[in-house]
Amino acid sequence: MKRVTLLLFVVITVSLPIFSQSNEIIDQILLEERLSAGSAAYLLTVLEGDASYGSREEAFGALRSEAVFEFLGLAAPDAEVNLGQFAHLVQRKLDLPRGLGSTLFPGPRYSLRDLKFLQMVQGRGAPDSPVSGERALRIIGRALSELEERS
């Protein structure tokens, strides 16, 4: 019994810095007025259940090789992500339903239209308008709740 308790204590002690680091990064993302590509990559890796990256730059480095980032022209972790690009990233990463426009012409414009139709993106916003960290997290929250309802 003592070994199990000791092992449980060690596991909890080792894992606490990972979760607190993740919370600090999420708090920093919430304060961003213009979402960066590194922050978007970090949010997408957390969506996949991988919160092991210590910084947004590491998460961006891991996802940079994906064709979606190259397609959107996001070459650096400090590049600014607009609303259409973020909608496209979320739609691809969560495998959300796509309409005719985004099926025929995949890109940020039609991805944003699809997410607006599904009411994941609310309010006004053109594809090239900036997205804040808070709005990005709200979009992800709505997308996850929609996926949960559909399953």
Salt bridges, closest charged atoms under 4 A:
GLU32 OE2 - ARG56 NH1 2.69
GLU48 OE2 - LYS93 NZ 2.87
GLU66 OE2 - LYS93 NZ 3.06
GLU80 OE2 - ARG34 NH1 2.91
GLU134 OE2 - ARG138 NH2 2.61
GLU146 OE2 - ARG150 NE 2.68
